[in-house]
Amino acid sequence: MELHTKRQLVALLKERGIRPSRGLGQNFLIDQNLLRLVKREADLQPKDVVLEIGCGTGLLTRHLCESGATVCAVEIDRRLAEICGDYLEGFENLTLLRKDVLASKHLLDPELLSLLKRTTTNGSQLKVVCNLPYAVSTPVIACLLESNLPVSLMVLTVQKEVADRLLATSNSSSYGILSVIAQVHAEVKLLRTLPPDVFWPKPKVSSAIIKLTPNRQLLDRIQDYATFRKAVQAVFSHRRKTLSNSLVAAFEQQIAAEELSVLLDKCHIDGSRRGESLTIDEIICLANHLTTRD
């Protein structure tokens, strides 16, 4: 089976009576040069374990398998998974799972988690390399970063809007929960902006290739991650509220407004500010004072 060009891909899907699903974000990256770029940026070694989410027909998967790394590819669509299995028949370093990568909005599938933990027990690095389906990109990125899996690198193709959110800083319209979670766990770098015509079918928006490299410098400053996560949620959940009102609503059973005002003063934060104006350093400071208050 040959699947190196758009013509071959379109012909095969037509032959099997398959139409790409917009709801599942089935826009296939068909530019071989870009597929090679993704593989190259991942710097794959035979000892690595690679997770690919939404492998589709296997265009990128073949490049990943040819690196010699152990590849775990996940595809929710049974028909595409069958094509991928046929296309990559003979690659003994490939495990193909037909399932949803998410058990819920905030949890990865337990079978997938178990598999990844088993395959990385010998100290192997886990790298996430994929053309991430747009419909699940935000929860998947957050879940992976917060999973405690030994992720050493992510190279992802995502919607440009998601890339903007991952890279955003305070006081910008794209800044939010995903920005803070990503940047606390990793260094985020934009590798390439992609026009719609490198995909088939063409999406209506631009895309981007991003690289996330885990870095614990900020994470290690957080005294209690659960409190930090709750604070982040509170800061961005009600953008029209002042910071003081948002935090009181989130922590109403744990802290009085007067005590909260004292904590904000300790961090030199004006409670009348909007949440999106807070830097990551300020959010960490606030969360740590919420954790250690008397």
GINORUR-V671348 format. One record per pair of residues at least 12 apart in sequence whose ideal C-beta (glycine too) atoms are under 7 Angstrom apart, sorted by the first residue. I is the first residue (numbers start at 1). GAP is how many residues later the second one is. If there is no record, write none. Layout:
I:GAP + I:GAP
This chain:
1:85 + 1:86 + 3:54 + 3:56 + 3:84 + 4:28 + 6:24 + 6:194 + 9:19 + 9:21 + 9:48 + 9:191 + 10:190 + 12:71 + 16:63 + 18:61 + 20:181 + 23:112 + 24:52 + 24:53 + 24:109 + 24:111 + 25:108 + 25:109 + 25:110 + 26:30 + 27:172 + 27:174 + 27:176 + 28:28 + 28:29 + 28:31 + 28:171 + 28:172 + 29:30 + 29:31 + 29:102 + 29:128 + 29:169 + 29:170 + 30:29 + 30:168 + 30:169 + 30:170 + 31:167 + 34:160 + 34:164 + 35:24 + 35:25 + 35:28 + 36:27 + 37:155 + 38:22 + 38:91 + 38:117 + 38:119 + 38:171 + 39:24 + 39:25 + 39:28 + 41:114 + 41:150 + 41:170 + 42:85 + 42:87 + 42:111 + 42:113 + 44:20 + 44:23 + 44:25 + 44:83 + 45:24 + 46:22 + 46:23 + 47:77 + 48:21 + 48:76 + 48:77 + 48:79 + 49:20 + 49:21 + 49:23 + 49:70 + 49:71 + 49:75 + 49:77 + 50:14 + 50:19 + 50:20 + 50:21 + 50:22 + 50:77 + 50:79 + 51:21 + 51:65 + 51:75 + 51:77 + 52:12 + 52:19 + 52:21 + 52:22 + 52:77 + 52:78 + 53:21 + 53:48 + 53:77 + 53:79 + 53:87 + 54:21 + 54:76 + 54:77 + 54:78 + 54:79 + 55:18 + 55:19 + 55:20 + 55:29 + 56:19 + 56:24 + 56:28 + 57:23 + 57:26 + 57:27 + 57:30 + 58:25 + 58:26 + 58:29 + 58:30 + 60:70 + 60:71 + 61:12 + 61:23 + 61:27 + 62:26 + 64:65 + 65:23 + 65:26 + 65:28 + 65:29 + 68:25 + 69:24 + 70:23 + 70:49 + 71:22 + 71:23 + 72:23 + 72:25 + 72:43 + 72:44 + 73:21 + 73:23 + 74:23 + 74:25 + 74:27 + 74:38 + 75:23 + 76:23 + 76:24 + 78:20 + 81:15 + 81:17 + 84:12 + 97:15 + 99:12 + 101:35 + 101:39 + 102:34 + 102:37 + 102:38 + 102:41 + 105:34 + 106:33 + 106:37 + 107:36 + 108:35 + 108:39 + 116:33 + 120:30 + 125:25 + 125:27 + 126:23 + 126:24 + 126:25 + 126:26 + 127:25 + 127:26 + 128:16 + 128:23 + 128:26 + 128:28 + 129:26 + 130:26 + 131:26 + 132:24 + 132:25 + 132:26 + 134:25 + 137:21 + 137:22 + 137:25 + 138:24 + 138:40 + 141:37 + 141:41 + 142:36 + 142:39 + 145:36 + 145:37 + 145:40 + 145:41 + 151:63 + 152:62 + 153:60 + 154:57 + 154:58 + 155:54 + 155:56 + 156:54 + 157:50 + 157:52 + 158:49 + 158:50 + 158:52 + 159:46 + 159:48 + 160:33 + 160:45 + 160:46 + 160:47 + 160:48 + 161:44 + 163:27 + 163:45 + 163:47 + 165:13 + 165:14 + 166:12 + 166:13 + 166:16 + 166:22 + 166:44 + 167:21 + 167:23 + 170:106 + 170:107 + 170:108 + 170:109 + 171:105 + 171:106 + 175:101 + 176:60 + 177:55 + 177:56 + 177:59 + 180:52 + 180:100 + 180:103 + 181:51 + 182:30 + 183:97 + 184:34 + 184:35 + 184:96 + 185:29 + 185:34 + 186:26 + 186:27 + 186:28 + 186:29 + 187:26 + 187:28 + 188:22 + 188:24 + 189:21 + 189:22 + 190:18 + 190:20 + 191:18 + 191:19 + 191:20 + 192:16 + 192:17 + 193:13 + 193:15 + 194:12 + 194:13 + 194:14 + 194:15 + 218:62 + 218:66 + 221:63 + 222:62 + 222:65 + 222:66 + 223:65 + 223:68 + 223:69 + 224:67 + 227:60 + 227:63 + 227:64 + 228:56 + 228:59 + 230:20 + 231:52 + 231:55 + 231:56 + 231:59 + 232:51 + 233:17 + 234:12 + 234:13 + 234:16 + 235:40 + 235:43 + 235:48 + 236:39 + 236:40 + 239:35 + 239:36 + 239:37 + 242:29 + 242:30 + 242:31 + 242:32 + 243:26 + 243:28 + 243:30 + 243:31 + 243:32 + 244:16 + 244:20 + 244:27 + 244:28 + 246:29 + 247:13 + 248:12 + 259:34 + 263:23 + 263:26 + 263:27 + 263:30 + 266:23 + 267:15 + 267:18 + 267:19 + 267:22 + 269:13 + 269:17
